[in-house]
Amino acid sequence: MPKYLTNLKYRYKLIFKNTGLMLVYFGVGLILFGSLALFYRDLNSFYSFLEAGLISIFTGTFFILISWNVKTSAINIQDAIVIIFLVWTLAIFFSALPFVFSGILNIHQAIFESTSGWTTTGLTLVDVTKIPKIFLLWRSLMQYFGGAGFALIMVIATGALGVGLYQAEGRTDNVVPNLRDSAKIIFGIYISWAIIGIILLKFIAKLSFFDSFNHTLTALATGGFSTKINSIGEFNNINAEIIIMGLMIAGGTGFGVHYAALKRRDLFKKNPEPKTMLFILIISIPLILFFTTKMLYGFWGGLRHSAFQAISALTGTGFSTVSFNNWNNFGLLIMTILMILGGMMDSTSGGLKLFRIFVIWKIIIHQIKSYFKPEGSIFHIEVYKGISKKKISYDTLKDVIAVVFMYFLIYTIGVLVLLSYGYSMEDSLFEYASALSAVGLSVGITTPNSPLGIIWIETMGMYLGRLEFFVIFFAIIKIFRDIKDIIQINLSKLEGGEPF
């Protein structure tokens, strides 16, 4: 057997073993979580989670058995990309099964709901007034852990073995040199904010513990799933809105920036992303107020709703306090732009990310300045990210350009599909920006009665946007390329030739 084929076999055994282990852990988690349904004496929901968990465990066990004799070793970036692709895809599928087994949703709707949960989008096809509480809690937990990412959890659990996974998921938020310590610090920040949010919503806003718990998790995850059919607007509680705005900003802030604020405030002030977020909000909130919401709700009501909706859109949370049905096109356009821009890098937000927006802005400024500088001047950008100062390299610029290009390519395709179903241009631009940027705000296109084409194009948008396109593309290309190589090698062997 050629060395290449032997190595390929080993790499895929390593991929299957690590994927299998994660699926077994995931299945156990499903069963343990489903056991909470017994407290509500809801056997139907319990069996739904039990069956889904067992399927995940059996699938993971199968992957482990076909790779049982492989020695565990560190995962390289190419293997990690395939593992991340497989784990995210299968976790979304297995998380959808309880919705199907309980009869709440069909398989298409369930995969949409699960994708919306794990990608922290928040678009929904369920009537939250008619589903068991265990499913409301499951939706919130999907978003909370989806915001953290599987890679972060695996780094904490496995240390060095999870490094490749962490990098493959697109994370760069190493707050300290040791990656495992970084992951622990990040998760510590995440949990601390959750505890603070629950306490504030419970005792200051006077929400029930159940509502406080769920809305804190989905606000920090910038997810937007709510226990109320009219989202945060149903509470009509200004204290809750102020607290949730703070939690949304916390979720939309990069973990490195959080760490800098805690440990090195001098360096925190040098980070451009918080300033960029503040600048965008200072511009967008008055625009929405004076051209849209003031006419609908008066000045103070307009200010209240403008601020909440703008923060929700920019951070990619998707909570709302009002319906968008009576908003004019100007207000919808500003909201669409905010959703496209997104939150900070290495936060739970989606969208293009403010770090990339800042880099693009610096390139534009440099281009203007270059006309007034001597020929041959060197292009040089340095920027603080968390507590470290980073030089913007050519590779970083390529990454920015590639992600922006792919975003607008997929966005254009998605909008065209929505237009083909007869929706207006402004509604299509808004709704697909919400899906692709993992926001969750809706103008009414996304409903349980939506055509399958709408459901699946939005599902793909949420999935691609969360993993920022290239992880998925690289994984699929690698898998098909490896299959092609195996076929060619075996054909060469049949013909009696030496392939390598």
C-alpha positions, -999 to +999 in steps of 0.1 A: +000+000+000+015+034-010+027+056+018+003+083+008-027+060+011-014+047+045-011+082+058-045+092+045-060+062+062-044+072+095-055+108+092-092+098+086-091+073+114-079+102+136-107+124+122-133+097+129-120+090+164-121+126+175-155+132+158-168+100+174-157+110+209-174+144+205-206+128+193-207+104+222-202+133+247-229+152+228-253+123+229-248+119+267-254+156+270-287+153+251-299+125+274-289+143+306-306+174+294-337+155+283-339+141+318-350+176+330-383+169+312-391+144+340-393+173+364-422+186+343-436+150+341-432+153+303-424+118+292-429+125+255-402+152+255-379+130+276-382+101+251-376+125+222-342+136+237-334+101+248-338+087+213-318+116+198-291+111+223-289+074+217-286+080+179-257+104+185-240+079+209-244+050+184-231+072+156-201+083+176-194+047+188-194+035+152-169+062+143-147+052+172-149+014+164-137+020+128-107+039+141-102+020+174-065+011+168-053+046+159-030+063+184-043+097+196-021+126+185-023+163+180-047+173+152-033+194+123-053+222+108-066+202+078-079+174+099-094+199+123-113+216+095-129+183+086-137+175+122-153+209+128-174+205+096-186+170+107-193+179+143-212+210+135-232+193+108-240+162+129-247+182+161-272+203+142-289+172+128-290+154+162-303+185+179-331+187+154-343+152+161-361+159+195-383+185+176-392+158+151-397+129+175-420+151+197-441+161+167-434+198+171-417+203+137-411+184+105-375+175+096-370+205+074-383+229+100-364+211+128-330+214+110-338+251+104-345+256+141-315+237+152-292+256+128-307+288+140-299+278+175-263+266+172-254+294+148-269+319+173-292+333+147-326+333+164-349+331+134-376+306+144-404+285+131-420+275+164-448+290+183-432+295+217-466+296+234-474+260+224-442+240+230-430+224+263-407+245+285-379+219+280-377+229+243-376+266+252-347+258+275-331+236+248-332+265+222-315+288+247-288+263+256-281+256+219-274+293+214-253+297+246-230+268+237-231+276+200-218+311+209-189+295+228-183+270+200-175+233+202-138+240+198-136+261+229-152+234+250-129+207+235-098+228+242-108+230+279-115+193+280-085+180+260-058+207+261-032+204+233-053+179+213-079+206+207-056+233+194-062+225+158-100+225+164-098+259+180-079+274+150-101+256+125-133+272+140-118+306+131-110+317+167-080+340+173-088+352+208-057+339+227-058+361+257-027+344+272+000+324+255-013+290+267-044+281+246-060+260+273-057+288+298-071+312+273-101+290+267-107+287+305-105+325+309-129+331+280-154+306+293-150+321+328-159+356+313-188+340+295-202+323+326-196+354+348-217+376+325-244+349+325-246+349+363-246+388+364-274+389+338-296+364+355-294+382+388-301+416+373-331+404+352-345+385+382-341+411+409-339+445+391-362+438+361-384+415+382-387+388+354-393+352+364-363+330+369-371+310+338-373+341+316-342+357+332-322+325+327-332+320+290-329+356+279-295+361+296-282+330+278-295+341+244-285+378+249-249+369+257-248+344+228-262+372+206-287+346+197-322+361+201-343+331+209-371+343+233-396+326+255-421+352+244-438+353+209-433+391+207-397+389+220-386+415+246-414+438+236-439+415+253-424+425+288-428+462+281-402+466+308-376+494+305-354+479+332-353+446+313-345+464+280-316+483+295-301+452+311-305+432+279-289+460+259-259+457+282-258+419+278-261+422+240-231+446+239-212+422+262-219+394+238-210+414+208-176+424+224-146+402+216-133+381+245-099+396+241-114+431+246-132+418+277-098+406+290-081+438+282-108+458+301-103+436+331-065+434+332-050+462+311-074+492+308-046+512+291-045+487+263-083+484+262-085+520+253-063+514+223-085+487+209-103+501+178-134+478+178-152+493+209-146+528+194-159+516+161-190+501+177-197+532+197-193+554+166-217+533+145-243+534+172-239+571+177-246+576+140-273+550+135-295+555+165-303+592+157-309+583+121-334+556+130-350+579+156-355+610+134-364+593+102-384+563+114-393+557+150-401+593+162-431+594+138-443+560+152-437+562+189-429+598+198-395+611+207-388+592+240-405+561+228-386+564+195-353+568+213-360+538+234-369+515+205-342+530+182-314+522+207-327+487+214-332+477+178-299+492+166-279+474+194-297+442+186-290+444+149-253+455+152-245+428+178-264+402+158-287+393+187-321+396+171-342+406+201-369+432+193-392+454+212-415+464+183-427+449+150-410+461+118-443+459+098-449+497+100-413+508+097-404+528+065-377+516+041-351+540+055-353+524+089-352+489+074-321+499+053-302+512+084-310+480+102-299+459+073-266+478+072-261+472+109-267+435+105-242+432+077-215+451+097-219+428+128-201+428+161-165+425+172-141+398+161-139+368+185-173+376+200-205+356+196-217+380+169-220+373+132-217+397+102-186+410+086-171+420+120-159+454+131-123+444+130-126+438+092-146+470+088-118+489+106-091+473+084-110+483+053-114+518+066-077+520+072-069+508+037-092+535+023-075+562+044-041+549+033-051+550-003-062+586+000-030+595+019-008+577-006-015+604-032+002+630-010+032+608+000+064+601-019+062+572-044+072+538-028+060+546+007+054+514+027+019+504+037+019+497+074-010+491+098-008+481+134-038+475+156-045+464+191-065+432+195-072+425+231-039+430+250-016+424+221-005+447+193-008+431+159+007+441+125-018+438+098+000+415+073-007+408+037-023+375+047-047+393+070-056+417+041-063+386+019-085+371+046-105+403+049-110+406+012-119+369+008-145+369+036-161+402+024-163+389-012-178+355-001-202+373+022-216+395-005-216+366-031-237+344-008-258+374+002-266+382-034-276+346-041-298+344-010-315+377-018-322+366-054-338+334-042-361+354-018-369+378-047-378+348-069-406+339-044-422+373-049-409+392-018-400+428-021-364+440-025-363+458+009-377+427+027-354+403+009-323+424+017-334+426+054-343+390+059-313+374+043-289+398+060-305+386+092-299+349+083-264+353+069-252+375+097-268+353+124-291+380+137-326+367+138-347+398+132-375+393+107-400+413+086-423+383+083-407+362+055-396+334+079-427+316+092-438+280+097-456+283+064-425+294+044-418+274+013-390+248+016-368+269-007-369+298+017-363+275+047-333+258+031-316+289+016-318+306+050-305+275+067-275+274+044-270+311+050-270+307+088-246+277+085-222+294+061-222+327+080-215+311+114-184+292+102-174+321+078-176+301+046-141+288+042-141+261+069-171+245+051-156+249+016-122+236+026-137+206+044-159+196+014-130+202-011-106+181+011-131+152+015-138+150-022-102+155-032-092+126-009-119+104-022-107+111-057-071+103-048-082+070-032-101+060-064-072+069-086-048+049-064-070+018-065-075+021-102-038+024-107-033-008-086-058-026-107-040-016-139-007-028-123+009+007-123+028+024-095+008+055-085+035+072-064 
